[in-house]
Amino acid sequence: MANQLRGNDLRKIGFPEGPVISRALDVLTQKNFRKMDKGSALALLKQIKDDPFKYVRDENWRPVAELLVPPPSRDVALNPKIKDYRRYGNDFIEDGARKQMDVAMQLPITLDGALMPDAHQGYGLPIGGVLAADNAVIPYGVGMDIGCRMALSVFELPATYLEQRRQELRKLLLHHTRFGNKEVFKKVNQDDPIFERPEFREIAVARHKLDSAVKQLGSSGSGNHFVEFGVVDLTDPANDLKLPVGQYLGVLSHSGSRGLGAAIAQHYTKVAMAKCPLPPEARHLAWLSLDSQEGQEYWAAMNLAGDYASACHHDIHRRISQALGEKPLAQVENHHNFAWKEVLANGRTAIVHRKGATPAGEGVLGIIPGSMTAPGFIVRGRGEPDSLSSASHGAGRRLSRTQAKTQISAGQLQRELRDHGVELFGGGLDEAPAAYKDIRQVMAHQRELVDVLGSFTPKIVRMDGA
């Protein structure tokens, strides 16, 4: 029987010394393999040892296969020359973000790129980085929170409703939102069409996260994720929302694909790094060819995660709309941390990665938030080729989370909130308005990228930790 195997049996078939032996023996104790005879078990283990890449997506054997993947023998070389790319608000962008983008522009798959004015240093691509690649997708260039997005609902209620019903809205927001890893709704819509998607059955990492994805539907993450009531002020008569200029009650949400997206990003980044070894400064930019099985699988999983993030926002806005007893007059939704197949200005098809950048194709609507006390802006894209039809996804950080916690006091945050008439539930000093760039300066640096149709000013804000 398989559970009679010992470490020496694995060494005899070529298993290396180390934790991989005990990990393999642990897997053989699982229910699926207990009745397997010793010869069959050894034959299977030899197959895994000889071709670990074949098993890195296997639900049972992935931990063993990942330990058996050989270290890269040679790095894929970067191009010696940095391709030219447009930087919007260059003096407004920290050196770390520019250096990260420079490395991305040396990848042999890179066709074009741009850096948005909210850019700051991240992992792989900088936040605010846009990269067009040739028939390849970079899992870490998309990011951990796949398909993170903004969603705005505009209601047929005057802005004065906020002050007249502030206590009611406060309770509504706390009751109908969930944040972080511990909060979920007791009743979720298990019949949401997203859970019928075949990718949840066909892709191992998605299948493994299905139960938690069901539980987390309609919830938001931590960090800079939020749901907030505020004032929508439409200023452009030709605003595409088909609404008169004026002020309305609005709900704005920002969150992503929860644990599902993170698991997909982690898994396929490991696969990409094993298949595409790069120098240390570029290792997180490892890519998968879309002609490969792994690339096609990641592409399908990425789109699933993006659609799941959208389903979460729809659930959030449905719950709040029902509690208000109002149907939205209009909604705006746009996402970042994603890759799109698009045609560039020169006619070439490319995979366009937007890491913390908003699609801004001609006529495309979006919302670019400021901070919990600064307005966000409802925008219409202008399709600027130099920006790869992109714009910023927010104000962008001025201080890192660590810097914000040490440089901003609780008293400063409370005064800022009070001066702007904002109530905050949850959140922390790392999300204080002073940690962010001035959104008006950011917008000034991208006038050629988007037209402003109106604004959204937060008034009651819910974040993780309330």
URQUIHU-V642196 format. One record per residue. SS is DSSP state (A for helix, B for strand, O for the rest). PHI is phi in radians with two decimals (NA if undefined). D_FIRST is the distance of its C-alpha to the first C-alpha in whole Angstrom. Layout:
BEGIN
SS_PHI_D_FIRST ; SS_PHI_D_FIRST
END
This chain:
BEGIN
O_NA_0 ; A_-1.05_4 ; A_-1.30_6 ; A_-1.59_6 ; O_-1.18_8 ; O_-2.19_11 ; A_-1.01_15 ; A_-1.08_16 ; A_-1.09_13 ; A_-1.29_14 ; A_-1.10_18 ; A_-1.13_17 ; O_-1.71_17 ; O_1.80_20 ; O_-1.16_19 ; O_-1.31_22 ; O_-1.12_23 ; O_2.26_23 ; A_-1.13_22 ; A_-1.09_20 ; A_-1.18_17 ; A_-1.14_17 ; A_-1.12_17 ; A_-1.14_15 ; A_-1.14_12 ; A_-1.10_14 ; A_-1.08_13 ; A_-1.18_10 ; O_-1.46_10 ; O_-1.20_13 ; O_-0.95_12 ; O_-1.10_12 ; O_-2.09_9 ; O_-1.06_7 ; O_-1.60_6 ; O_-1.22_6 ; O_-1.26_4 ; A_-1.05_5 ; A_-1.11_8 ; A_-1.15_9 ; A_-1.11_8 ; A_-1.13_10 ; A_-1.11_13 ; A_-1.12_13 ; A_-1.09_14 ; A_-1.15_16 ; A_-1.08_18 ; A_-1.13_19 ; A_-1.12_20 ; A_-1.28_22 ; O_-2.45_24 ; A_-1.11_23 ; A_-1.04_26 ; A_-1.16_25 ; A_-1.96_22 ; O_-1.21_25 ; O_-1.85_26 ; O_-1.33_22 ; O_-1.03_22 ; O_-1.52_18 ; O_-1.73_18 ; A_-0.96_22 ; A_-1.07_22 ; A_-1.29_20 ; A_-1.07_22 ; A_-1.11_25 ; A_-1.32_24 ; A_-1.63_24 ; O_-1.05_27 ; O_-1.18_29 ; O_-1.11_32 ; O_-1.05_35 ; O_-1.49_37 ; O_-2.75_41 ; O_-1.29_42 ; B_-1.22_44 ; O_-1.33_47 ; O_-1.47_50 ; O_-1.19_53 ; O_-1.16_56 ; O_-1.75_58 ; O_-1.44_58 ; O_-1.10_59 ; O_-1.15_61 ; O_-2.65_61 ; B_-1.49_63 ; B_-1.99_63 ; O_-1.66_64 ; O_1.21_66 ; A_-0.95_65 ; A_-1.21_67 ; A_-1.64_65 ; O_-1.92_62 ; O_-1.22_60 ; A_-1.03_59 ; A_-1.03_56 ; A_-1.19_55 ; A_-1.12_58 ; A_-1.13_56 ; A_-1.10_52 ; A_-1.20_54 ; A_-1.02_55 ; A_-1.10_52 ; A_-1.06_51 ; O_-1.34_54 ; O_-1.74_53 ; O_-1.13_49 ; O_-1.14_50 ; O_-1.58_49 ; B_-1.26_52 ; B_-1.81_54 ; B_-2.87_56 ; B_-2.88_56 ; B_-2.79_58 ; B_-2.21_58 ; B_-1.46_60 ; B_-1.21_62 ; B_-1.58_59 ; B_-1.08_57 ; B_-2.66_56 ; O_-1.17_53 ; O_-2.37_49 ; O_-2.11_46 ; O_1.26_46 ; O_-1.26_49 ; O_-1.19_51 ; B_-1.11_52 ; B_1.61_55 ; B_-1.63_54 ; B_-2.15_54 ; B_-2.38_52 ; B_-1.74_52 ; B_-2.07_50 ; O_-1.56_49 ; O_0.94_46 ; B_-2.57_44 ; B_-2.16_43 ; O_-1.87_42 ; A_-0.95_40 ; A_-1.40_42 ; A_-1.28_45 ; A_-1.34_44 ; O_1.93_43 ; O_-1.29_41 ; O_-1.67_43 ; O_-1.02_43 ; O_1.21_46 ; O_-0.95_47 ; B_-2.67_51 ; B_-1.91_54 ; B_-2.44_55 ; B_-2.14_59 ; B_-1.98_60 ; B_-1.93_64 ; B_-1.93_65 ; O_-1.42_69 ; O_-2.35_70 ; O_-1.23_72 ; O_-1.06_71 ; O_-1.13_73 ; A_-1.00_71 ; A_-1.06_69 ; A_-1.39_71 ; A_-1.19_72 ; O_-2.12_69 ; A_-1.02_67 ; A_-1.12_66 ; A_-1.11_64 ; A_-1.19_63 ; A_-1.06_61 ; A_-1.12_60 ; A_-1.06_58 ; A_-1.13_57 ; A_-1.19_55 ; A_-1.37_54 ; O_-1.90_53 ; O_-2.30_51 ; O_-2.37_48 ; B_-2.37_47 ; O_1.34_44 ; O_-1.51_40 ; O_-1.77_41 ; O_-1.62_43 ; O_-2.45_43 ; O_-1.37_44 ; O_-1.17_43 ; O_-2.05_44 ; O_-2.10_43 ; O_-1.45_44 ; O_-1.18_40 ; O_-1.63_42 ; O_-0.98_43 ; A_-0.98_43 ; A_-1.03_41 ; A_-1.39_38 ; A_-1.58_38 ; O_-1.10_38 ; O_-1.10_35 ; A_-1.06_34 ; A_-1.20_33 ; A_-1.74_30 ; A_-1.57_30 ; O_-1.92_30 ; A_-0.98_27 ; A_-1.14_29 ; A_-1.25_31 ; A_-1.05_29 ; A_-1.13_27 ; O_-1.72_31 ; A_-1.04_32 ; A_-1.03_32 ; A_-1.23_34 ; A_-1.12_36 ; A_-1.09_37 ; A_-1.12_38 ; A_-1.57_40 ; O_-0.99_42 ; O_1.46_46 ; O_-1.78_45 ; B_-2.10_46 ; O_-1.49_45 ; O_-1.89_47 ; O_1.14_49 ; O_-1.66_52 ; O_-1.38_51 ; B_-2.73_53 ; B_-2.33_55 ; B_-2.58_58 ; B_-1.57_62 ; B_-2.89_65 ; B_-1.80_68 ; B_-1.58_68 ; B_-2.11_71 ; B_-1.49_71 ; O_-2.00_74 ; O_-1.80_74 ; O_-1.01_76 ; O_-1.69_74 ; O_-1.63_70 ; O_1.21_68 ; O_-1.52_67 ; O_1.04_70 ; O_-2.14_71 ; O_-1.12_75 ; O_-1.06_75 ; B_2.47_75 ; B_-1.89_72 ; B_-2.41_70 ; B_-1.30_67 ; B_-2.36_64 ; B_-2.19_60 ; B_-2.12_58 ; B_-2.22_54 ; B_-2.46_52 ; B_-2.96_48 ; O_-2.29_45 ; O_-1.68_42 ; A_0.99_40 ; A_-1.15_37 ; A_-1.06_36 ; A_-1.11_38 ; A_-1.11_37 ; A_-1.13_33 ; A_-1.10_34 ; A_-1.08_37 ; A_-1.09_34 ; A_-1.13_31 ; A_-1.34_34 ; A_-1.16_36 ; A_-1.08_33 ; A_-1.08_32 ; A_-1.10_36 ; A_-1.17_36 ; A_-1.28_33 ; A_-1.48_35 ; O_-2.33_38 ; O_-1.20_39 ; B_-2.11_42 ; O_-1.00_45 ; A_-0.89_44 ; A_-1.23_47 ; A_-2.12_46 ; A_-1.03_42 ; A_-1.38_42 ; A_-1.74_44 ; O_-1.00_41 ; O_-2.10_41 ; B_-2.11_39 ; B_-1.19_41 ; O_-1.32_41 ; O_-1.52_40 ; O_-1.65_37 ; A_-1.09_34 ; A_-1.12_34 ; A_-1.14_37 ; A_-1.13_37 ; A_-1.18_35 ; A_-1.11_36 ; A_-1.02_40 ; A_-1.15_38 ; A_-1.16_37 ; A_-1.06_40 ; A_-1.15_42 ; A_-1.08_40 ; A_-1.08_40 ; A_-1.09_44 ; A_-1.20_44 ; A_-1.16_42 ; A_-1.04_45 ; A_-1.10_48 ; A_-1.07_46 ; A_-1.09_46 ; A_-1.13_50 ; A_-1.07_51 ; A_-1.18_49 ; A_-1.02_51 ; A_-1.25_54 ; A_-1.12_54 ; A_-1.08_53 ; A_-1.22_56 ; A_-1.07_59 ; A_-1.13_58 ; A_-1.16_59 ; A_-1.29_62 ; O_1.29_63 ; O_-2.33_64 ; O_-1.65_62 ; O_-1.09_62 ; O_-1.29_65 ; B_-2.75_63 ; B_-2.40_60 ; B_-2.23_59 ; B_-2.46_56 ; B_-2.58_54 ; B_-2.24_51 ; O_-2.33_50 ; O_0.90_47 ; B_-2.78_47 ; B_-2.22_47 ; B_-2.13_49 ; B_-1.56_50 ; B_-2.36_54 ; B_-1.75_56 ; O_-1.31_58 ; O_-1.06_62 ; O_-1.48_62 ; O_1.57_60 ; O_-1.53_57 ; B_-1.39_54 ; B_-2.47_52 ; B_-1.71_49 ; B_-1.70_51 ; B_-1.60_49 ; B_-2.14_51 ; B_-1.59_50 ; O_1.14_52 ; B_-2.44_54 ; B_-1.72_56 ; B_-1.04_56 ; O_-2.40_60 ; O_-1.11_61 ; O_-1.00_64 ; O_1.44_65 ; O_-1.39_61 ; B_-1.52_61 ; B_-2.81_60 ; B_-2.33_60 ; B_-2.00_60 ; O_-1.32_60 ; O_-1.76_62 ; O_-2.66_61 ; O_-1.24_61 ; O_-2.13_65 ; O_-1.88_66 ; O_-1.20_66 ; B_-1.74_64 ; B_-2.19_65 ; B_-1.43_64 ; B_-2.28_65 ; B_-2.18_65 ; B_-1.17_64 ; O_-1.90_66 ; O_1.17_64 ; O_-1.22_65 ; A_-1.07_63 ; A_-1.13_63 ; A_-1.67_61 ; O_0.96_59 ; O_0.92_60 ; B_-2.33_59 ; B_-2.54_60 ; B_-1.18_59 ; O_-1.83_56 ; O_3.09_58 ; O_-1.38_61 ; O_1.51_58 ; B_-1.30_57 ; O_-1.68_60 ; O_-2.11_58 ; O_-1.17_55 ; A_-1.06_53 ; A_-1.12_53 ; A_-1.08_57 ; A_-1.09_58 ; A_-1.18_57 ; A_-1.66_59 ; A_-1.79_62 ; O_-2.01_62 ; O_-1.65_63 ; A_-1.08_62 ; A_-1.11_66 ; A_-1.07_67 ; A_-1.09_64 ; A_-1.11_66 ; A_-1.12_69 ; A_-1.08_68 ; A_-1.12_66 ; A_-1.11_69 ; A_-1.10_72 ; O_-1.84_70 ; O_1.13_70 ; O_-1.93_66 ; B_-1.77_64 ; B_-2.06_60 ; B_-2.05_57 ; O_1.52_54 ; O_1.32_54 ; O_-2.78_55 ; A_-1.11_57 ; A_-1.21_55 ; A_-1.93_56 ; O_-1.07_60 ; A_-0.94_62 ; A_-1.18_63 ; A_-1.39_60 ; B_-1.95_61 ; O_-1.18_63 ; O_-1.30_66 ; A_-1.07_65 ; A_-1.19_69 ; A_-1.18_69 ; A_-1.05_65 ; A_-1.14_67 ; A_-1.11_70 ; O_-1.42_68 ; O_-2.28_67 ; O_-1.07_70 ; O_-1.39_69 ; O_-1.74_66 ; B_-2.49_66 ; B_-1.80_69 ; B_-1.56_69 ; B_-1.78_69 ; B_3.05_69 ; B_-2.42_68 ; B_-2.30_65 ; B_-1.94_66 ; B_-1.16_64 ; B_-2.34_65 ; B_-2.23_62 ; B_-2.06_59 ; B_-2.04_55 ; O_-2.36_53 ; O_-1.11_50 ; O_1.78_50 ; O_-1.25_53
END
